[in-house]
Amino acid sequence: MDTALIALGADGTVTHWNREAERILGWTAAEAVGRRGLTGWAVRKEDAEEVEAGLLAALHAPGRQVHEYALLTKDGHRVLVRTQSSAVRGHDGRAAGVYCAFSEVRTQIDLERSIALSEALFDDASWGVVLVDADLRPAAVNARAARALCAGRTTLLGRPLGELLSQGVEELEGAVQYVLAQGAPPDPAELWVTLRSAEAERPRRCWRSGFVRLASPLSEEPSPLGVAWLFQDITDIKQAERDGALLRFRSQQLHRAGRAAAECPDPLEAAAVHLDYALAGFADHALVDLAQPSGAAPRGPLDAAADAGPEGSAEKTGGPPLLVRALASPAGSPGPCVTLPGCGLPVAYPQGHPATQAHERRGSVRTSAGHDADDGWAADRKWPDGSVHGLCVVLRSRGRTLGVATFLRTPARRPFDRADASYAEEVAARIAAALDLAGAG
């Protein structure tokens, strides 16, 4: 047995002594069996009365008796052990002796600590804990991990990780396989995953993850039992870091654009510079359309900007605005925004187009093609091919509506959000000021 075991007859004679008892105390079975009592060799005389009385008390007590005693090793050292003693009964039901199983208190405390730690991790831990077996399936899950995975603790057991995660499962399985083969990595890893559960408030999450390889302490050679995966949700922290980095980058872009535009002798060129700097990391294409009153004779874009009245060009005639293209980024290969020839012909925007809506509302309009859009979505809106997300912002200067700036994204980018609209409005204010100066000149 892995536990030391000795047995005493009713008169205190040692009748059994196993190898674990020999390992702990040093006395062999041949030296121990047959001795009367433990006094003087396995127990100091000062402790003998308490120890023997406690052991033989199990003859008349029900169940098991647990005590801690100081026993004596063969080389004269004392060792503190925790004992469990119980009566051994004969055929007539009378107590014929006592068996005593014991182990070192230090070893027992270590075992109890390990059990207590395991129970605490699966009950009260502030981290999610998942035990993943060698087949890469959850074998145990604590309550926090179950909430993070949007499933019950028992329903997660034995299911492949791919049934729980739609993205990030390859990285997670690769980390578990690495730990099984090589051991735990030195530092925690940050894994971005997407949950399959429809109940997830935000399916895409970032989990700071640590991994510990588990091996059986009972085998001669350590055999892997699986991997303990501990993780903590840091999505909000990472999002705040990203938002802060994005805000710093955009502020720097606005600063650089302002410095570069200040060196442009032509205000229209300065507007193009602002548009170029805004595209970096923000959008794939950009357009600037200037407004002229409906029913007016075709004129150049700068003339339209100059003629915009105090209340805006659309309000002067009461009709819908005519938007004339003034600036555009190259639709084919990357390059700087260019000024288009001032032919004065309006863009044939259909009714309800986001650009005309932005002009009428004097605000921003966001639009997206969605997952089911056909190839003609961008063409119908007179936008470059491949555009699937649009943001139209109005150009306002000195209380007048000069036109509309449009920013477009391809499928490789996410849709525009409120923060993007705020940034685009800041860029539009600078472009409007330059266009207003161009019209005034």
RODO-2510 file (C-alpha; in nm, 4 decimals, decimal comma):
residues 441
     n   res          X          Y          Z
     1     m     0,0000     0,0000     0,0000
     2     d     0,0999     0,3630    -0,0471
     3     t    -0,0015     0,4207     0,3160
     4     a     0,1887     0,2823     0,6112
     5     l    -0,0083     0,0077     0,7889
     6     i     0,0586    -0,1732     1,1169
     7     a    -0,1627    -0,4006     1,3243
     8     l    -0,1615    -0,4741     1,6977
     9     g    -0,3222    -0,7624     1,8801
    10     a    -0,5537    -0,7061     2,1759
    11     d    -0,2515    -0,7372     2,4059
    12     g    -0,0505    -0,4786     2,2082
    13     t     0,1708    -0,7233     2,0142
    14     v     0,2671    -0,6085     1,6657
    15     t     0,1217    -0,8538     1,4106
    16     h     0,1603    -0,6687     1,0791
    17     w     0,4072    -0,4138     0,9417
    18     n     0,4078    -0,3171     0,5726
    19     r     0,6802    -0,1716     0,3518
    20     e     0,5538     0,1866     0,3704
    21     a     0,5830     0,1688     0,7512
    22     e     0,9347     0,0399     0,7005
    23     r     1,0131     0,3323     0,4684
    24     i     0,8839     0,5953     0,7120
    25     l     1,0239     0,4539     1,0377
    26     g     1,3180     0,2457     0,9132
    27     w     1,2222    -0,0707     1,1030
    28     t     1,1785    -0,3809     0,8900
    29     a     0,8842    -0,6169     0,9302
    30     a     1,1186    -0,8827     1,0719
    31     e     1,2344    -0,6375     1,3379
    32     a     0,8864    -0,5123     1,4229
    33     v     0,6478    -0,8088     1,4095
    34     g     0,6237    -0,9950     1,7416
    35     r     0,7286    -0,7060     1,9618
    36     r     0,5051    -0,6252     2,2559
    37     g     0,4002    -0,2627     2,2277
    38     l     0,5893     0,0243     2,0638
    39     t     0,7616     0,1601     2,3717
    40     g     1,1345     0,2156     2,3508
    41     w     1,1826     0,1477     1,9812
    42     a     0,8997     0,3022     1,7724
    43     v     0,7853     0,5453     2,0419
    44     r     0,9825     0,7333     2,3068
    45     k     0,9122     0,6295     2,6633
    46     e     0,7831     0,9773     2,7367
    47     d     0,5196     0,9420     2,4615
    48     a     0,4505     0,5693     2,4958
    49     e     0,1572     0,5862     2,7368
    50     e    -0,0346     0,8379     2,5244
    51     v     0,0347     0,6598     2,1936
    52     e    -0,0449     0,3052     2,3040
    53     a    -0,3489     0,4116     2,4987
    54     g    -0,4797     0,5997     2,1982
    55     l    -0,4217     0,3088     1,9601
    56     l    -0,5751     0,0414     2,1860
    57     a    -0,8694     0,2693     2,2625
    58     a    -0,9949     0,1820     1,9141
    59     l    -1,0745    -0,1685     2,0484
    60     h    -1,3785    -0,0303     2,2246
    61     a    -1,4637     0,2765     2,0122
    62     p    -1,6944     0,2711     1,7080
    63     g    -1,5639     0,3717     1,3644
    64     r    -1,2217     0,5143     1,2946
    65     q    -1,0156     0,7207     1,5347
    66     v    -0,7927     0,9952     1,3955
    67     h    -0,4946     1,1202     1,5962
    68     e    -0,1523     1,2722     1,5487
    69     y     0,1455     1,1087     1,7220
    70     a     0,5197     1,1524     1,7279
    71     l     0,6811     0,8178     1,6386
    72     l     1,0471     0,7242     1,6552
    73     t     1,2550     0,6193     1,3550
    74     k     1,5260     0,3560     1,3691
    75     d     1,7993     0,6206     1,3555
    76     g     1,6483     0,8028     1,6529
    77     h     1,4585     1,0867     1,4846
    78     r     1,1024     1,1745     1,5662
    79     v     0,8455     1,1997     1,2884
    80     l     0,4954     1,3427     1,3262
    81     v     0,2312     1,1171     1,1710
    82     r    -0,1439     1,1282     1,1319
    83     t    -0,3075     0,7944     1,2177
    84     q    -0,6432     0,6371     1,1468
    85     s    -0,7035     0,3385     1,3737
    86     s    -0,9945     0,0968     1,3897
    87     a    -1,0777    -0,2305     1,5607
    88     v    -1,0331    -0,5656     1,3825
    89     r    -1,3104    -0,8035     1,4800
    90     g    -1,3075    -1,1804     1,4816
    91     h    -1,5784    -1,4320     1,3831
    92     d    -1,7584    -1,3796     1,7140
    93     g    -1,7745    -1,0034     1,6579
    94     r    -1,5328    -0,9253     1,9400
    95     a    -1,2375    -0,6966     1,8844
    96     a    -0,9311    -0,9093     1,8198
    97     g    -0,6906    -0,6266     1,7555
    98     v    -0,6339    -0,2870     1,6033
    99     y    -0,5052    -0,1829     1,2647
   100     c    -0,3463     0,1590     1,2226
   101     a    -0,2873     0,3360     0,8915
   102     f    -0,0638     0,6404     0,9048
   103     s     0,1335     0,8843     0,6922
   104     e     0,3606     1,1753     0,7625
   105     v     0,1683     1,4866     0,8602
   106     r     0,3719     1,6926     0,6155
   107     t     0,2704     1,4655     0,3285
   108     q    -0,0883     1,4620     0,4457
   109     i    -0,0998     1,8399     0,4717
   110     d     0,0462     1,8712     0,1216
   111     l    -0,2250     1,6389    -0,0068
   112     e    -0,4964     1,8319     0,1765
   113     r    -0,3606     2,1589     0,0415
   114     s    -0,3706     2,0212    -0,3117
   115     i    -0,7283     1,9040    -0,2648
   116     a    -0,8280     2,2336    -0,1052
   117     l    -0,6650     2,4276    -0,3904
   118     s    -0,8436     2,2152    -0,6473
   119     e    -1,1797     2,2666    -0,4776
   120     a    -1,1214     2,6418    -0,4421
   121     l    -1,0316     2,6761    -0,8097
   122     f    -1,3540     2,5083    -0,9077
   123     d    -1,5711     2,6992    -0,6614
   124     d    -1,4437     3,0481    -0,5808
   125     a    -1,1698     3,1304    -0,8324
   126     s    -1,1821     3,4662    -1,0094
   127     w    -1,0284     3,2980    -1,3151
   128     g    -1,2027     3,0537    -1,5446
   129     v    -1,0558     2,7044    -1,5057
   130     v    -1,0980     2,4205    -1,7534
   131     l    -0,9261     2,0828    -1,7262
   132     v    -0,8652     1,9609    -2,0817
   133     d    -0,7841     1,5923    -2,1216
   134     a    -0,5330     1,4465    -2,3656
   135     d    -0,8108     1,4176    -2,6277
   136     l    -0,8562     1,7975    -2,6148
   137     r    -1,1989     1,7743    -2,4518
   138     p    -1,3019     1,9464    -2,1271
   139     a    -1,2942     1,7068    -1,8326
   140     a    -1,3850     1,9590    -1,5594
   141     v    -1,5063     2,3194    -1,5725
   142     n    -1,5505     2,5716    -1,2944
   143     a    -1,8482     2,8039    -1,2655
   144     r    -1,6746     3,1138    -1,4043
   145     a    -1,5480     2,9290    -1,7106
   146     a    -1,8967     2,7900    -1,7744
   147     r    -2,0403     3,1428    -1,7664
   148     a    -1,7687     3,2663    -2,0025
   149     l    -1,8450     2,9824    -2,2466
   150     c    -2,2220     3,0422    -2,2115
   151     a    -2,3011     2,6819    -2,1211
   152     g    -2,3627     2,4646    -1,8163
   153     r    -2,0749     2,3010    -1,6326
   154     t    -2,1933     1,9480    -1,7095
   155     t    -2,2961     2,0145    -2,0705
   156     l    -1,9396     2,1227    -2,1557
   157     l    -1,7804     1,7965    -2,0465
   158     g    -1,6519     1,5722    -2,3233
   159     r    -1,7449     1,8113    -2,6052
   160     p    -1,4826     1,9108    -2,8650
   161     l    -1,3572     2,2650    -2,8259
   162     g    -1,4670     2,3335    -3,1832
   163     e    -1,8295     2,3010    -3,0737
   164     l    -1,7784     2,5861    -2,8268
   165     l    -1,5628     2,8243    -3,0303
   166     s    -1,5935     2,9222    -3,3962
   167     q    -1,2693     3,1219    -3,4096
   168     g    -0,9541     3,0797    -3,2045
   169     v    -1,0046     2,7069    -3,1508
   170     e    -0,6933     2,6199    -3,3557
   171     e    -0,4758     2,8455    -3,1389
   172     l    -0,6255     2,7028    -2,8200
   173     e    -0,5828     2,3394    -2,9266
   174     g    -0,2301     2,4154    -3,0450
   175     a    -0,1451     2,5639    -2,7036
   176     v    -0,2843     2,2587    -2,5221
   177     q    -0,0893     2,0199    -2,7465
   178     y     0,2276     2,2212    -2,6922
   179     v     0,1859     2,2062    -2,3148
   180     l     0,1219     1,8314    -2,3251
   181     a     0,4433     1,7802    -2,5215
   182     q     0,6753     2,0517    -2,3905
   183     g     0,5323     2,1858    -2,0660
   184     a     0,3794     2,5182    -1,9720
   185     p     0,4968     2,8324    -2,1578
   186     p     0,6799     3,0918    -1,9466
   187     d     0,4208     3,3684    -1,9852
   188     p     0,0418     3,3857    -2,0237
   189     a    -0,0956     3,4070    -2,3762
   190     e    -0,3693     3,6361    -2,5051
   191     l    -0,6184     3,4418    -2,7152
   192     w    -0,8925     3,6066    -2,9197
   193     v    -1,1864     3,3698    -2,9545
   194     t    -1,5387     3,3851    -3,0925
   195     l    -1,8118     3,1944    -2,9115
   196     r    -2,0645     2,9889    -3,1023
   197     s    -2,3361     3,0445    -2,8436
   198     a    -2,6178     3,2743    -2,9542
   199     e    -2,6544     3,3843    -2,5906
   200     a    -2,3145     3,5557    -2,5811
   201     e    -2,3498     3,9299    -2,5228
   202     r    -2,0332     3,9956    -2,7223
   203     p    -1,9232     3,6801    -2,9077
   204     r    -1,5646     3,7944    -2,9725
   205     r    -1,3594     3,7865    -2,6546
   206     c    -0,9957     3,8179    -2,5500
   207     w    -0,8858     3,5764    -2,2777
   208     r    -0,5504     3,5998    -2,1011
   209     s    -0,4662     3,2321    -2,0680
   210     g    -0,2200     3,0281    -1,8665
   211     f    -0,1604     2,6558    -1,9070
   212     v    -0,0323     2,3928    -1,6619
   213     r     0,0458     2,0339    -1,7534
   214     l    -0,1034     1,7782    -1,5149
   215     a     0,0774     1,4512    -1,4407
   216     s    -0,0196     1,1633    -1,2153
   217     p     0,1773     1,1564    -0,8870
   218     l     0,0999     0,7869    -0,8388
   219     s     0,2835     0,6475    -1,1411
   220     e     0,6532     0,5653    -1,1506
   221     e     0,6980     0,7758    -1,4648
   222     p     0,4876     1,0910    -1,4967
   223     s     0,2011     1,0314    -1,7369
   224     p     0,0017     1,3302    -1,8645
   225     l    -0,3506     1,3582    -1,7303
   226     g    -0,4263     1,6656    -1,9379
   227     v    -0,3826     2,0406    -1,9131
   228     a    -0,5287     2,2937    -1,6719
   229     w    -0,6339     2,5988    -1,8734
   230     l    -0,6791     2,9110    -1,6609
   231     f    -0,8102     3,2241    -1,8297
   232     q    -0,9366     3,5710    -1,7489
   233     d    -1,1514     3,7911    -1,9720
   234     i    -0,9583     4,1076    -2,0638
   235     t    -1,1726     4,2127    -2,3607
   236     d    -1,2617     4,5490    -2,2056
   237     i    -0,8977     4,6192    -2,1211
   238     k    -0,7774     4,5333    -2,4716
   239     q    -1,0586     4,7335    -2,6274
   240     a    -0,9675     5,0346    -2,4158
   241     e    -0,6034     4,9963    -2,5205
   242     r    -0,7038     4,9769    -2,8862
   243     d    -0,9349     5,2758    -2,8572
   244     g    -0,6605     5,4776    -2,6896
   245     a    -0,4054     5,3833    -2,9558
   246     l    -0,6539     5,4649    -3,2324
   247     l    -0,7367     5,8012    -3,0776
   248     r    -0,3656     5,8887    -3,0491
   249     f    -0,3044     5,7882    -3,4112
   250     r    -0,5963     5,9908    -3,5417
   251     s    -0,4902     6,2949    -3,3394
   252     q    -0,1425     6,2674    -3,4876
   253     q    -0,2904     6,2365    -3,8376
   254     l    -0,4964     6,5510    -3,7872
   255     h    -0,1881     6,7340    -3,6622
   256     r     0,0243     6,6184    -3,9567
   257     a    -0,2502     6,7006    -4,2038
   258     g    -0,2799     7,0507    -4,0621
   259     r     0,0968     7,1063    -4,0887
   260     a     0,1063     6,9752    -4,4467
   261     a    -0,2030     7,1683    -4,5581
   262     a    -0,0561     7,4905    -4,4235
   263     e     0,2236     7,4641    -4,6819
   264     c    -0,0193     7,4310    -4,9756
   265     p    -0,0649     7,7536    -5,1770
   266     d    -0,3878     7,6236    -5,3301
   267     p    -0,6781     7,5744    -5,0830
   268     l    -0,8199     7,2937    -5,2971
   269     e    -0,4861     7,1152    -5,2732
   270     a    -0,4988     7,1633    -4,8957
   271     a    -0,8423     6,9961    -4,8914
   272     a    -0,6955     6,7026    -5,0858
   273     v    -0,4115     6,6766    -4,8314
   274     h    -0,6598     6,6540    -4,5452
   275     l    -0,8423     6,3806    -4,7341
   276     d    -0,5205     6,1855    -4,7954
   277     y    -0,4192     6,1903    -4,4306
   278     a    -0,7685     6,0874    -4,3218
   279     l    -0,7628     5,7751    -4,5426
   280     a    -0,4620     5,6230    -4,3637
   281     g    -0,5907     5,3397    -4,1477
   282     f    -0,9456     5,4705    -4,1758
   283     a    -1,0962     5,4031    -4,5189
   284     d    -1,0082     5,2703    -4,8639
   285     h    -1,1665     5,5417    -5,0761
   286     a    -1,2820     5,8976    -5,0285
   287     l    -1,4959     6,1338    -5,2357
   288     v    -1,5843     6,5009    -5,1993
   289     d    -1,8968     6,6359    -5,3704
   290     l    -1,9820     7,0045    -5,3673
   291     a    -2,3405     7,1249    -5,3801
   292     q    -2,5002     7,3636    -5,6263
   293     p    -2,8642     7,4674    -5,6361
   294     s    -3,1017     7,2527    -5,8352
   295     g    -3,2004     7,4205    -6,1606
   296     a    -2,8821     7,6303    -6,1743
   297     a    -2,6601     7,6305    -6,4809
   298     p    -2,3705     7,3846    -6,4588
   299     r    -2,0670     7,5505    -6,3094
   300     g    -1,7343     7,4378    -6,1635
   301     p    -1,7188     7,2942    -5,8149
   302     l    -1,5460     7,5976    -5,6709
   303     d    -1,8103     7,8251    -5,8159
   304     a    -2,0741     7,6091    -5,6471
   305     a    -1,8976     7,6464    -5,3146
   306     a    -1,8689     8,0203    -5,3587
   307     d    -2,2381     8,0578    -5,4479
   308     a    -2,3648     7,8641    -5,1453
   309     g    -2,5866     8,1027    -4,9550
   310     p    -2,6060     8,1615    -4,5823
   311     e    -2,8572     7,8843    -4,5444
   312     g    -2,6942     7,6377    -4,7854
   313     s    -2,7448     7,5738    -5,1556
   314     a    -3,0411     7,3378    -5,1248
   315     e    -3,2414     7,5791    -4,9123
   316     k    -3,2097     7,8629    -5,1667
   317     t    -3,4246     7,6886    -5,4245
   318     g    -3,6148     7,4450    -5,2075
   319     g    -3,5212     7,1516    -5,4330
   320     p    -3,2876     6,8599    -5,3745
   321     p    -2,9170     6,9484    -5,4069
   322     l    -2,7045     6,8704    -5,7081
   323     l    -2,3712     6,7278    -5,5983
   324     v    -2,0692     6,7895    -5,8207
   325     r    -1,7579     6,5741    -5,7765
   326     a    -1,4568     6,7845    -5,6740
   327     l    -1,2074     6,5402    -5,5147
   328     a    -1,1668     6,1641    -5,5292
   329     s    -0,9118     5,9012    -5,4303
   330     p    -0,7932     5,6660    -5,7085
   331     a    -1,0324     5,3719    -5,7470
   332     g    -0,7719     5,1371    -5,8952
   333     s    -0,4230     5,1559    -5,7472
   334     p    -0,3396     5,3453    -5,4260
   335     g    -0,2374     5,7058    -5,4616
   336     p    -0,3089     6,0634    -5,3501
   337     c    -0,6503     6,2187    -5,3897
   338     v    -0,6836     6,4147    -5,7108
   339     t    -0,8772     6,7247    -5,8089
   340     l    -1,1282     6,6503    -6,0831
   341     p    -1,1821     6,8819    -6,3801
   342     g    -1,4425     7,1441    -6,3087
   343     c    -1,6996     7,0368    -6,5657
   344     g    -1,9833     7,1113    -6,3269
   345     l    -2,1906     6,8035    -6,4166
   346     p    -2,3672     6,6631    -6,1094
   347     v    -2,3237     6,3027    -5,9987
   348     a    -2,6296     6,0950    -6,0881
   349     y    -2,7093     5,9891    -5,7354
   350     p    -3,0412     5,7994    -5,7015
   351     q    -3,3151     5,9228    -5,4739
   352     g    -3,2464     5,8503    -5,1070
   353     h    -2,8718     5,8203    -5,1621
   354     p    -2,6674     5,8464    -4,8346
   355     a    -2,4837     6,1531    -4,9671
   356     t    -2,8060     6,3457    -5,0360
   357     q    -2,9449     6,2309    -4,7005
   358     a    -2,6370     6,3658    -4,5219
   359     h    -2,6752     6,6959    -4,7057
   360     e    -3,0421     6,7270    -4,6163
   361     r    -2,9924     6,6268    -4,2513
   362     r    -2,6721     6,8314    -4,2083
   363     g    -2,5273     6,5283    -4,0317
   364     s    -2,3585     6,1941    -4,0855
   365     v    -2,5105     5,8888    -4,2529
   366     r    -2,3660     5,5383    -4,2233
   367     t    -2,4576     5,2503    -4,4526
   368     s    -2,3418     4,8945    -4,5198
   369     a    -2,4117     4,6394    -4,7898
   370     g    -2,4750     4,3568    -4,5447
   371     h    -2,3972     3,9897    -4,5955
   372     d    -2,6515     3,9347    -4,8742
   373     a    -2,5594     4,2272    -5,0972
   374     d    -2,4980     4,1546    -5,4655
   375     d    -2,2099     4,2842    -5,6744
   376     g    -2,4094     4,5870    -5,7886
   377     w    -2,4480     4,7447    -5,4454
   378     a    -2,1573     4,9882    -5,4921
   379     a    -2,2345     5,0536    -5,8594
   380     d    -2,5943     5,1462    -5,7793
   381     r    -2,4623     5,4139    -5,5457
   382     k    -2,1999     5,5403    -5,7919
   383     w    -1,9188     5,4278    -5,5639
   384     p    -1,5977     5,2390    -5,6545
   385     d    -1,6296     4,8634    -5,7005
   386     g    -1,5703     4,6577    -5,3882
   387     s    -1,7100     4,9153    -5,1483
   388     v    -1,9393     4,7616    -4,8859
   389     h    -1,9377     5,0228    -4,6067
   390     g    -2,0042     5,3912    -4,6525
   391     l    -1,9955     5,7014    -4,4338
   392     c    -2,1225     6,0346    -4,5656
   393     v    -2,0547     6,3531    -4,3664
   394     v    -2,1696     6,7029    -4,4495
   395     l    -1,9217     6,9837    -4,5257
   396     r    -2,0158     7,2947    -4,3262
   397     s    -1,8319     7,6263    -4,3039
   398     r    -1,9494     7,9688    -4,1795
   399     g    -2,3022     7,8370    -4,1369
   400     r    -2,3240     7,7112    -4,4947
   401     t    -2,3498     7,3617    -4,6372
   402     l    -2,0800     7,3273    -4,9028
   403     g    -2,1223     6,9628    -4,9910
   404     v    -2,0634     6,6090    -4,8705
   405     a    -1,7509     6,3981    -4,8029
   406     t    -1,7869     6,0220    -4,8441
   407     f    -1,5562     5,7588    -4,6952
   408     l    -1,5757     5,3996    -4,8195
   409     r    -1,4452     5,0683    -4,6911
   410     t    -1,3970     4,7300    -4,8560
   411     p    -1,4950     4,3937    -4,6980
   412     a    -1,1523     4,3693    -4,5325
   413     r    -1,2583     4,6411    -4,2884
   414     r    -1,5372     4,6548    -4,0320
   415     p    -1,8410     4,8839    -4,0724
   416     f    -1,8165     5,2457    -3,9630
   417     d    -1,9222     5,3210    -3,6055
   418     r    -1,9976     5,6320    -3,3996
   419     a    -1,6304     5,6959    -3,3227
   420     d    -1,5520     5,6788    -3,6949
   421     a    -1,8310     5,9265    -3,7666
   422     s    -1,6899     6,1706    -3,5092
   423     y    -1,3443     6,1493    -3,6666
   424     a    -1,4870     6,1929    -4,0173
   425     e    -1,6781     6,5019    -3,9017
   426     e    -1,3556     6,6527    -3,7680
   427     v    -1,1837     6,5873    -4,1016
   428     a    -1,4846     6,7257    -4,2895
   429     a    -1,4701     7,0498    -4,0903
   430     r    -1,1083     7,1022    -4,2004
   431     i    -1,1858     7,0143    -4,5623
   432     a    -1,4853     7,2509    -4,5592
   433     a    -1,2698     7,5344    -4,4293
   434     a    -1,0195     7,4818    -4,7121
   435     l    -1,2956     7,4590    -4,9754
   436     d    -1,4602     7,7703    -4,8358
   437     l    -1,1290     7,9534    -4,8691
   438     a    -1,0922     7,8250    -5,2242
   439     g    -1,4386     7,9565    -5,3156
   440     a    -1,3701     8,2912    -5,1507
   441     g    -1,0428     8,3265    -5,3387
***
